[in-house]
Amino acid sequence: MKGVARLGCTCLLILIGSAVHVQADDAYWQHDSATQGDWFVPGNWSTGLLPGLADTAYIDNDGTALVGSGAIGISGLQLGDSLTGALIQSGGDVVVGSVAVAEGSQYGLTGGTLQINNDFDLHGTLDFGGGNAAVTIGDNAEINWSQGTLLNAGNASVSAGAGSVIYVHSSINPSAFFGSFSSDGEVYQVSGSKLVIPSGFVMDETTGDRPDRIRIEGTLRGNFFSANAAGVEVAPGGLWEITHDNLSLNVDCAVYDGTLNVADTMYIGNGNEIEVTFTQTGGTVQIGTSSSNDDIRIWPSASYVLVDGELTVGVWEDPAEWRNGHCASDRGCRRRSV
C-alpha cells in the first residue's frame, strides 16, 4: 500500500512552563532506560528543554516517558528506531503532527486526549489500556494502524475529520472494535493487496479509486467516480452509489451479489483501446437512477460481462445489441432489465 505525504498541519500554541522555543530541533530522550521518567523534566531531553511546537521528540534508548497530566504540542513523535521506546500517557493532552511507533515499541494511551494532525504510522503497539482515552484525527490526516497491534480499543473513542484516511487490519471493523468511532473521511481494512470498506460503514464523497483494489462490504457513496488505478469490486451486501453524476471505469471492476446504483451514465473504457471488463455475477446494477435518459456506454475494446443478477437501465433500446450477456455495439448498449 502506498502512503500519501501530508504537508498540512493544524497549529496550536501551547505554553509548557517556561521551556517553549520555536526553532526546529530534534529532542532525544536521555533518561536512564532502567526506570521510567517524567516527560516534563527538561533534563530528560538532549536539548535540556521540553520538546516544542517545531520539534520532533525521539524515544529510542529502550526508555519510557510518562505523561500523566499537562499539555504537549510537538511536530513529531518517534518511538523506537535503532532501539525501542515507549510513551505511557495516562492523562493530559497531546497534540502532534506525525507519530511513528517502530516494531517492538509502544504508545500506551490509557487516558487523556491525543490529537493527530498529519499521520500515524504504527508498526509496534498502540495500547489503550483500561482508561478512557480520546483520539482526534485531523482533516486530511493519514492513519496507518494496519501493520501494528491495537490493544484494548474498546476503551477508546476515535473521531476523524474530513479528508482523513484510516487503514486498519482486515480483522478489525472500527465501528465495533473501538468504544466509539466516527469518521468524515475514508476507512479501509487492509486485506492483502485489497482495501476493504467494512460492513456497516458508510464512506461518502469518494471520487476515485486507489493504488490498491477497493472491496466494498459496506457503502461507498459519491457524486461521481472515476476508476483508473486498481479498480473496485462490490461484495455481497455491499452498496456502491453514484448519487449525482457519471461512473467512469477505465480498469476492471465487478459486482458480486452487491448493489451498484449510478445516477447518470456508466462508461466502460475511455476510447483509447484499453481492454476494460466490468463483471456482474449477481446482485443489482441500476443505471440512470436520477434520469430516464441515461445509459451504459461501452467502448469497442471494453465489455460488460453479465453472468447473473439484475441490470436496469434508464432507456430501453435495441436488445439485439446484447450477445450472451456482452454488449455487442460499438456505440454502447442500453437495456432495461435482464
N, C-alpha and C positions, 0 to 999 in steps of 0.2 A: 504494500500500500504506500502510495507516495504522499508525503506530507506537504503541507502548504505553508509557506512562511507568512507569518502575521506581523505586520510592521506597526500597526496602530497600538496605542496604549492609553488607557484612561489614567490621568494623572491625579494624584491625591496628595495633598500636603498634610503630612503628619509630623508633629514635633515630638521627638523622643528624647526627653531630658534636654540636655544642652548639646548632645552629640549629633548634630544634623549638619551634613555637608552636601554640596551639590556636584562636586567634581566626581565623575565616574571612577570607580575603583573596584578591585576585587578584594573582598574581605574573606580571609581564611580562618576557620575555627581552629584555635590552638589550645583549647582546654585539654587537660590530661584525659586521654581516651579511657583510662581505667574508671573514671567516675563521670556522672552526668553534670553538666554545667548550665548556668543561667544565661540565656540569650542576652539579657540586658546588662551584663557586666562587660564594659568596654575592653578590659584586659583579656577577655576570652577570644578577642579577634586580632588578627595580624596587624591591622591598621591602628589598633589602640582606640578605635572609635566604633560605635554601633553602625552596622550597615544602613545606608540611607537610600533615598529615592532613586538615585542614579546607579546604585551599586548592585553587584551580584555577590551573594553570600554562598561560600563553599564550605560544606562539612564533609571532609574527605580524609579524616585521620583515624577512622574507626571510633570517632567520638559521637556524643549525643548532646544536643542542645535542648533545653526545656523552655517552653513558653506557657505560663500559667495565667497571665493577665497582661494588660497593656496593649499598645498598638504598634504594629510593624508595617512599614511601607518600603518595599525594595523592588529593584528592577528584575532581579532573577534569584533563584534558589537552586543550587545543585547539591544533591545528597548522594555522595559516593562518586567515585570515578576510578582512580588507581587503587584506593582503599574504599571502605564503606563509610556511611554516615547516616545519622538519624536525627530527626526533629520530632519531639513529642510536644504537641500542643493540646493542653487541657482546658484552655480558656484564652481570652484575648481576641484580638482582631488582626489578621494578617492580610495585607493587600500586596500582590506580587504580579509582575508581568509574566514571567516564564518560570515553570518548575520542571526539573528533571530529577527523577529518582532512579538511580542505577540498580542493576541486579545486585541483590544482597543488602540493599539499603532500604530505609523505611521512613515514611511520614506517618506518624501516629497522630491522628486528628480525633481526639476524644471529646473535644469541647471547643467552644468559641466559634469564630467565623473565618472562612478562607475565601478571598475573592481573587479569581484568576482572570487577568485581563488579556493575555496573549495565548499561552499554550501550556499544556501539562503533558509531559512525556514520561509514562510510567513503565519501568522495567523491573522494579523491585516491588515493594508492598506499600499499599495505602490502607491503613487500619483505622477504622472509625471507632474501635474500642467499645466501651459501654456508655459513652456520653451521648450528647445530642448536638453534634456539630452541624453547621450550615455552610454549604458550599455555593457560592455565586459565580457563575461563569459569564464573563463579559460578552458584549456583542462582538461577533466575528472571531471569537477565540476558537482555537482548535485543541480538543482534549483527546489524547490517545491513551485510554486506560485498557486497551485490548491486549497488551503484551505483558502486563504485570499481574499482581494479585490484589484484589479488593476484598477486605475482610470486614465483617460486622456492619455492612452497609445499611442494614435495617434501622440503624440508629441515626442515620444521616438524612438531611434534606438537601436536595440538589436542584438548583434552578439555573437555566441557561438562557442567554439573551438572543436577540435576533441575529441571524447570520452565523451563529456558532455551529460547530460540528463536534459531535461526541462519538468516539469509537469505543466499544466495549467488546468483551469476549462473546463468542457465539452462544454460550450457555446463559448469558445474562439478559433478562428483559428488564430494563431500567424501571419501568412502571411498577413492577412487583419487587424488584431487588432492593431499592432504596426505601427508606421510611416514607419519603415523599419525593416526587420527581416531576419537573415540568421543564419544557423547552420550547422556545420560539424559533429554534434552529433545526438542524438535521441531527438525527441519531441513527447509528448503524451498529449492528452486530457484525463482527469480523469472523467470517467462516471460510477459511482457506483463501481463495482468490475472490470471494464474493463479499459484498457488503449487504447485510440483511436489515431491512426495516422491520423492527419487531412487531409481532402480533399485538393489536390493541393500540399501537402508537400511530398518531396522525402527523404526517410531515407536510407542511404547507409551503407554497411559494418556491418549490424547487423547479428549475427550468432547464436543467441539463444533467447528463449522466457524469460518471467519474471514471478515473483510470481503471478501477475495479468494477466488475459487473454488479449491478444492483438487483437484489431479490426482494420483492415486495410481499411481506407476510402481513403487514399492517395496511396503512393507507399512504399513498403518495399523491399529493394534490398540488396543482399549479395552474396558472393562467394559460401557459403554453409549455412545450417541452421539445427539446432537440437532442436526440441520442446520436452522439458522434464518436464515443470512445469505446467502452466495453459493453454497452447495452443494458437492457432492463428485462427482467422476467417477473411475471405475476404468479405467485404461488397460490395454491388452493386457499380460499378465504381472503386473499389479498385484493386490494382495490387500487387501481391507477386511474386517476381522474384529471382530465384536462378541462378546466372549467369555463374558459372564455375564448380559446383560440385553437390553433392547429397543433397536431403532433407530427413531428418530422423524424423519421427513422433512417439513419444513414449507417446503421450497424445492426446485426442480427438481434432481434428481440422476440419475446414469446409471452403467451398467456397459457398457464397450466391450471385450468379449473378455477381461475380467479375472474376478476371483472375489470374491463377496460372501458371507460366512457370518455369520448372525445367530443368537445362542444362543436367543433367545426370539421375541418378536413384532416384526414390521416394520409401523410405522404410516406411512401416506402421507396427509398432510393432518392438520388438527387440529380439524375440526368448525366452523371459523369461515368457511366458504365461500370460502377462498382456493384458487386454482387451482394445484395442485401435480402435476407429472408425473415419474414415475420411468420411465426408458427403459432397456431392455436390448436391445442389438443383437447380443449374443453372450456367450460365456463362461458362467459358472455362478453362479447365485444359490441359496443354500440357507438356508431359514428353519427355526428350531427345531432347531438342531444339538445342544442340550443337553436337549431335551424332545420328546416326540411330540405334545404338546398345544398347540403354538403355531402361529400363522398370520400371514397378511397382512391388515391392516385398512385399507381404502381408503375415505376419506370421499367423499360424493357429488360434490364439486367436484374431486376428485383422480382420478388414473388411473395405471395401470401399463401401459405400452406395451411389449409383448413382441414384438420384431421377430424375434429369433433367439436361440438359446442354450438352456440348460437351467435350469429352475426346479424346485426341490424344496422342498416344504412339509411340515411335520410331520404334518398330518392331511389325509386325502382327504375332500372334501365335494363337493357337487353341481357337477360340471363344467359344467353348463349355465349357471352364473353367469358363465362366461368367454365373451366375444364377440369373436372375431378378435383375440385377444391382450389385450383390455381387460377389466378387471373390471366386470361389469355389475350388481353387487349394492350396495345402499346400506348393507349391514352388513359388508362386507369379503368377500373371496374366499379360499378355501383350495384349494390344488391340489398334488398330489404331484409331478408331472413334466409336461414338455412334449416 
